[in-house]
Amino acid sequence: MGGWSAEREVSLMSGNGVADALEKNGHKVTRVDMDRNVAQVLAGIRPDVVFNALHGVPGEDGSVQGMLDLMQIPYTHSGLATSVIAIDKELTKQQLVPAGIPMPKGKIVSSASLYEVDPLPRPYVLKPVNEGSSVGVAIVTDDSNYGNPIGRDVTGPWQEFDELLAEPFIKGRELTTAVLGDKALCVTELKTAQGFYDYAAKYTEGLTQHVCPAEIPEDIEKLCLDYALRAHQVLGCKGTSRTDFRWDDEQGAAGLFVLETNTQPGMTPLSLVPEQAKQMGISYEQLVEIIVREAL
């Protein structure tokens, strides 16, 4: 847990929650706040299994997975190849869209080009190619304060990343579905006061209302469950994953789009996977145990 990505604090919350649950389940747990000597630390501990509670790079992009593979230490969640693909939003599209899973059309743009011309008609979304938890996401509208074109002195992800993914903004509702093992759990709708489910909304209590199960038509619910499970399978995910959607309810089924599949979903008290598991009658301690057992 921990590490040095932009999602460090979330990872620490996830890791400590998981460790507490595993200790309640009777396991001997060593909490490792990952630094660049993590291989030496693990070699000294010699664990039976590693619960990967890292978020972002390098815990979610295949780097840690490759290290653990070389060390022959079992670990939770997805393996190296799946992690490399799933954290890269463009590579994910290349896998999911041919499998019949709808995703917004978009393109990779250099951040420098944004100062000259918009890459898409407004409104559009700019996001890092390989970050999670809505880190570095900006919605560019005619009414935004970014300028037209975007000003060089305006704070935004274009100042942090050389390349960004530009996608059309899909109006409507935010939905998400978790998969545990070989089963899609349920659908949650996320209602935020500011209209966008960003990093603060995800991890600050009171900023987002979770409606679980979502109050949506049965056909949309079935599509969410189907797309989430298929994404999990096509990408080769293990343990648990969470697939996020935007749904333009004025367009019915044609307005449902997958945004991304997260192979290392949060396990904090506010996180969606534990919430959906609870809705399905699975306690937090049982959830953690299921994930560990699949890794062994």
C-alpha positions as CSV (number, residue, x, y, z in Angstrom):
1,M,0.0,0.0,0.0
2,G,1.0,3.6,-0.2
3,G,3.7,4.1,-2.8
4,W,4.4,7.4,-4.5
5,S,1.6,7.9,-7.1
6,A,-1.0,10.7,-7.0
7,E,-3.3,8.1,-5.3
8,R,-1.0,7.4,-2.3
9,E,-3.5,8.5,0.3
10,V,-6.3,6.5,-1.1
11,S,-4.0,3.4,-1.2
12,L,-3.1,3.9,2.4
13,M,-6.8,4.0,3.4
14,S,-7.5,0.9,1.3
15,G,-4.5,-1.0,2.7
16,N,-5.2,-0.3,6.3
17,G,-8.8,-1.3,5.9
18,V,-7.8,-4.6,4.2
19,A,-5.1,-5.3,6.9
20,D,-7.6,-4.7,9.7
21,A,-10.1,-7.1,8.0
22,L,-7.4,-9.8,7.4
23,E,-6.3,-9.6,11.1
24,K,-9.9,-10.0,12.1
25,N,-10.0,-13.1,9.9
26,G,-7.1,-14.6,11.8
27,H,-4.3,-13.9,9.4
28,K,-0.8,-12.7,10.3
29,V,-0.5,-9.4,8.4
30,T,2.6,-7.2,7.7
31,R,1.8,-3.7,6.5
32,V,4.2,-2.5,3.9
33,D,4.2,1.2,2.8
34,M,5.9,0.7,-0.5
35,D,9.1,2.5,-1.3
36,R,11.8,1.7,-3.9
37,N,13.3,-1.0,-1.6
38,V,10.1,-3.0,-1.7
39,A,11.7,-6.1,-3.2
40,Q,14.2,-6.3,-0.4
41,V,11.5,-5.8,2.2
42,L,9.4,-8.6,0.7
43,A,12.4,-10.9,0.4
44,G,12.8,-10.4,4.1
45,I,9.2,-11.0,5.0
46,R,8.7,-14.0,2.7
47,P,4.9,-13.6,2.6
48,D,2.5,-16.4,1.5
49,V,0.6,-13.8,-0.6
50,V,0.7,-10.1,-1.2
51,F,-2.6,-8.1,-1.1
52,N,-2.0,-5.4,-3.6
53,A,-3.7,-2.3,-2.3
54,L,-1.7,0.1,-4.4
55,H,-3.5,2.5,-6.8
56,G,-1.9,4.1,-9.9
57,V,1.7,3.7,-11.0
58,P,3.6,1.5,-10.2
59,G,1.2,-0.7,-8.4
60,E,-1.5,-0.8,-11.0
61,D,0.4,-0.6,-14.3
62,G,2.2,-4.0,-14.3
63,S,5.4,-2.9,-12.6
64,V,4.8,-4.4,-9.2
65,Q,3.0,-7.4,-10.8
66,G,6.1,-8.1,-12.9
67,M,8.4,-7.8,-9.8
68,L,6.1,-10.2,-7.8
69,D,6.1,-12.6,-10.7
70,L,9.9,-12.7,-10.8
71,M,10.0,-13.2,-7.0
72,Q,7.4,-16.0,-7.4
73,I,5.1,-14.4,-4.8
74,P,1.4,-14.9,-5.3
75,Y,-0.6,-11.6,-5.3
76,T,-4.2,-10.4,-5.5
77,H,-5.9,-8.7,-8.4
78,S,-4.9,-8.7,-12.0
79,G,-1.6,-9.9,-13.5
80,L,1.1,-8.1,-15.5
81,A,-0.4,-8.1,-19.0
82,T,-3.9,-7.1,-17.8
83,S,-2.6,-4.3,-15.6
84,V,-0.5,-2.9,-18.5
85,I,-3.5,-2.7,-20.8
86,A,-6.2,-1.7,-18.3
87,I,-4.4,1.3,-16.9
88,D,-3.9,2.7,-20.4
89,K,-7.2,4.1,-21.5
90,E,-6.4,3.9,-25.2
91,L,-5.1,0.3,-25.0
92,T,-8.3,-0.6,-23.1
93,K,-10.4,0.7,-25.9
94,Q,-8.5,-1.4,-28.4
95,Q,-9.5,-4.5,-26.4
96,L,-13.0,-3.7,-25.4
97,V,-14.6,-1.9,-28.4
98,P,-13.9,-4.8,-30.8
99,A,-15.6,-7.0,-28.2
100,G,-18.8,-5.0,-28.6
101,I,-18.4,-2.9,-25.5
102,P,-19.3,0.7,-26.3
103,M,-16.8,3.4,-25.3
104,P,-16.6,7.1,-26.2
105,K,-14.6,7.9,-29.3
106,G,-11.5,10.0,-28.5
107,K,-7.9,10.6,-29.5
108,I,-4.5,11.2,-27.9
109,V,-3.3,14.8,-28.1
110,S,-0.2,16.5,-27.0
111,S,-0.7,18.9,-24.2
112,A,1.2,21.6,-26.1
113,S,-1.3,21.5,-28.9
114,L,-4.2,22.5,-26.6
115,Y,-2.8,26.0,-26.5
116,E,-3.4,26.3,-30.2
117,V,-6.8,24.7,-30.9
118,D,-9.4,22.5,-29.2
119,P,-9.0,18.8,-30.2
120,L,-12.8,18.2,-30.2
121,P,-15.9,20.3,-30.2
122,R,-16.8,21.6,-26.8
123,P,-17.8,20.2,-24.3
124,Y,-15.1,17.6,-24.1
125,V,-13.1,15.8,-21.4
126,L,-9.3,15.7,-21.0
127,K,-7.8,13.0,-18.9
128,P,-4.4,11.4,-18.4
129,V,-3.9,8.2,-20.4
130,N,-2.8,6.2,-17.4
131,E,-4.1,7.6,-14.1
132,G,-7.1,6.6,-12.0
133,S,-9.5,8.0,-9.4
134,S,-10.2,10.9,-11.8
135,V,-6.8,12.3,-11.2
136,G,-6.0,15.1,-13.6
137,V,-9.4,15.2,-15.4
138,A,-10.8,18.4,-16.8
139,I,-14.1,19.1,-18.5
140,V,-13.6,21.9,-21.1
141,T,-16.8,23.8,-21.9
142,D,-17.7,27.1,-23.4
143,D,-18.3,28.4,-19.9
144,S,-15.2,27.1,-18.4
145,N,-12.4,29.4,-17.2
146,Y,-9.7,27.6,-19.2
147,G,-9.9,30.1,-22.1
148,N,-10.6,29.4,-25.8
149,P,-8.2,28.0,-26.8
150,I,-6.8,26.9,-23.4
151,G,-4.5,29.5,-21.9
152,R,-0.9,28.6,-21.1
153,D,-1.2,30.1,-17.6
154,V,-4.3,28.2,-16.6
155,T,-4.0,25.3,-14.2
156,G,-4.9,22.0,-15.5
157,P,-3.7,18.5,-16.4
158,W,-2.0,19.9,-19.5
159,Q,0.7,21.2,-17.1
160,E,1.4,17.8,-15.6
161,F,1.2,15.4,-18.5
162,D,2.8,15.6,-22.0
163,E,-0.1,13.7,-23.6
164,L,-3.8,13.5,-22.7
165,L,-6.8,11.6,-23.9
166,A,-9.5,13.8,-25.3
167,E,-13.1,12.4,-25.4
168,P,-16.5,13.9,-26.1
169,F,-18.3,14.8,-22.8
170,I,-21.3,12.5,-22.3
171,K,-24.1,14.2,-20.4
172,G,-26.2,12.2,-18.1
173,R,-25.7,9.9,-15.1
174,E,-22.7,8.3,-13.5
175,L,-23.0,4.5,-13.0
176,T,-20.6,1.8,-11.9
177,T,-20.6,-1.9,-11.5
178,A,-18.1,-4.1,-9.6
179,V,-17.2,-7.7,-10.6
180,L,-16.0,-10.2,-8.0
181,G,-14.6,-13.4,-9.3
182,D,-16.9,-14.4,-12.1
183,K,-20.0,-12.4,-11.1
184,A,-21.1,-8.8,-11.7
185,L,-22.5,-7.6,-8.4
186,C,-24.9,-4.7,-9.0
187,V,-25.2,-1.1,-10.3
188,T,-24.6,2.0,-8.2
189,E,-25.5,5.5,-9.4
190,L,-23.2,8.3,-8.2
191,K,-24.9,11.7,-7.6
192,T,-22.5,14.5,-6.9
193,A,-23.2,18.1,-5.8
194,Q,-20.8,19.5,-8.4
195,G,-22.0,17.3,-11.3
196,F,-18.7,15.5,-11.8
197,Y,-17.4,12.5,-9.9
198,D,-13.8,13.7,-9.4
199,Y,-11.1,12.8,-7.0
200,A,-12.6,14.9,-4.1
201,A,-16.1,13.6,-4.8
202,K,-14.8,10.0,-4.6
203,Y,-13.0,10.2,-1.4
204,T,-14.6,13.0,0.7
205,E,-17.5,11.9,2.8
206,G,-20.7,13.7,2.0
207,L,-19.8,15.0,-1.5
208,T,-21.4,12.1,-3.4
209,Q,-24.6,10.2,-2.8
210,H,-24.4,6.5,-3.6
211,V,-27.7,5.1,-4.8
212,C,-27.2,1.3,-4.5
213,P,-28.9,-0.4,-6.2
214,A,-29.3,2.3,-8.9
215,E,-32.8,3.4,-9.8
216,I,-32.6,2.7,-13.5
217,P,-34.6,0.7,-16.0
218,E,-34.1,-3.1,-16.0
219,D,-32.5,-3.1,-19.5
220,I,-29.9,-0.6,-18.5
221,E,-29.1,-2.5,-15.3
222,K,-28.6,-5.7,-17.3
223,L,-26.4,-4.0,-19.8
224,C,-24.2,-2.6,-17.1
225,L,-23.8,-6.0,-15.5
226,D,-23.1,-7.6,-18.9
227,Y,-20.6,-5.0,-20.0
228,A,-18.8,-5.0,-16.7
229,L,-18.4,-8.8,-16.6
230,R,-17.4,-8.9,-20.3
231,A,-14.8,-6.2,-19.7
232,H,-13.4,-8.1,-16.7
233,Q,-13.2,-11.3,-18.9
234,V,-11.8,-9.7,-22.1
235,L,-9.1,-7.8,-20.2
236,G,-8.3,-10.9,-18.1
237,C,-9.0,-9.4,-14.7
238,K,-8.7,-11.4,-11.5
239,G,-10.1,-11.0,-8.1
240,T,-12.2,-7.9,-8.4
241,S,-12.6,-5.0,-10.9
242,R,-14.9,-2.0,-11.3
243,T,-16.3,-0.7,-14.5
244,D,-17.5,2.9,-14.7
245,F,-20.2,4.2,-17.1
246,R,-21.8,7.4,-18.3
247,W,-25.4,7.1,-19.3
248,D,-27.4,9.7,-21.3
249,D,-30.8,8.6,-20.2
250,E,-32.5,10.5,-23.0
251,Q,-31.0,8.1,-25.5
252,G,-31.8,4.8,-23.7
253,A,-29.5,1.9,-24.2
254,A,-27.7,3.8,-27.0
255,G,-26.6,6.4,-24.5
256,L,-24.6,3.9,-22.2
257,F,-20.8,4.1,-22.5
258,V,-18.0,2.4,-20.6
259,L,-15.4,4.9,-19.4
260,E,-12.9,2.6,-18.0
261,T,-12.3,-0.7,-16.1
262,N,-10.3,-0.3,-12.8
263,T,-8.3,-3.4,-11.9
264,Q,-7.3,-2.1,-8.5
265,P,-10.6,-0.5,-7.2
266,G,-10.5,1.2,-3.9
267,M,-11.2,-0.7,-0.6
268,T,-11.7,2.4,1.6
269,P,-14.8,2.8,3.8
270,L,-16.3,5.0,1.0
271,S,-15.3,2.7,-1.8
272,L,-17.8,1.2,-4.2
273,V,-16.7,-2.5,-4.3
274,P,-17.2,-3.0,-0.5
275,E,-20.5,-1.2,-0.8
276,Q,-21.8,-3.4,-3.6
277,A,-20.5,-6.5,-1.9
278,K,-22.5,-5.5,1.2
279,Q,-25.6,-5.0,-1.0
280,M,-25.2,-8.6,-2.1
281,G,-24.8,-9.9,1.4
282,I,-21.0,-10.1,1.5
283,S,-19.3,-8.4,4.5
284,Y,-16.1,-6.5,4.2
285,E,-14.2,-9.3,5.9
286,Q,-15.7,-11.9,3.6
287,L,-14.9,-9.7,0.6
288,V,-11.2,-9.4,1.5
289,E,-11.0,-13.2,2.2
290,I,-12.5,-14.0,-1.2
291,I,-10.0,-11.8,-3.0
292,V,-7.1,-13.4,-1.0
293,R,-8.3,-17.0,-1.6
294,E,-8.5,-16.4,-5.4
295,A,-4.8,-15.3,-5.3
296,L,-3.6,-18.5,-3.6
